Amino acid sequence: MRQVFYALTVAGVVPKDEVAGYRPVQVQLVKMRREGVLPWTFIADGTRLVRQVDTWDDANDFLKDVRRSYRRNLWRAMASESRFGSRRMRSPRSSSW
């Protein structure tokens, strides 16, 4: 809807104003969609993130999907205390730095 509003603003049809310009365009477009004058798919925001729940046709379909995405946790077998770095620092009291 915002793209239509911008196009109408540039053409000078509506003012560049949220209340006096955008709102009437929004109301008119919704009315046109509901009356069947403008198809619902005519205006779409392709950049909008679509959230949907994953679904499967049956349990076998689900298991195939899980099998493809399974990754073994290679870090689990490591010791619980890991050290990062190549050397331990010596104590300042040590004579050999």
N, C-alpha and C positions, 0 to 999 in steps of 0.2 A: 504494500500500500504506500509505503514511503516513497518508492520510486515514481509512482503515479503522481503523488503530491509534488515531488521535485519537478517533474516534467510540466505539470500545470503551473507551478510557480514560475519557472523559466519562461513559459509561454505567456505569462501575465494574466492567467485565468483566475488564480486565487492568490491572496497575499501570503507572503512568507511569514506565517504566524501559526503557532500551535493551535490556538483556539479558533481564530477566524478563518484559517486556511486548511490546516490538516484535519481537524475534526469533521468539517462538512464533507471533505473528500472521503474520509473513512466511512462515514454514515452512508454516503451515496454508493460507495463500492459494495458495502455489505448488503444494502437494499437490492442492488443490481444482481448480486450473487444469489440472494434468496429468491428473487423473481425469475431466475433462470436466464437473464439477459447476458450475464457475464459468467462463464464457466469458473468453477472453484479452482481449477488447475491453471487458469490463465495467469494468475499472479501468484508467484511462489518465491520464497526466499531460499535460494540454494545454499547460502552460507550458514543457515540456521542449523544448530546441532539438534539432531533428532535422537531422542532417547527412547529405547524400547527394550523390553525384556526378551532375552533369548528364548526361543521355543523350538521344539523338535517334533517331528511327526510321530515318533514312537521311541521306546526305550533303546532300541538298537541304534537309531539315529543319534541319540544322546551319547551313547557309549562310543560311537565312532568319533564324535567331536571331542570327547574327553581324551580318548586315546591319542588323537593328533596333538592336543595341547599339553599333554603330560611331559614334565621335565623333572628328572631326578634332582634332589637337593644334594649337590656334591659337597657342600660345606657342612652338612650334618655329621659326617664321619670325622671331621676335624676335631681336635681337642677343644674342650670348652674354653680354654684360655689361649687366645691367639696373640702373637706378638708381631707387630709391624715394625719394620726397620731392619738395618743390617747389623748393628752392634748395640751393645748395652753401654750406657754412659758410666764412666767410673766416678766413684765418690770423690768429692773435692778434697777429702782427707788423704786420699791415696797419693803417694809420692811420685808415682809414674804416670803422668798425664800424657 
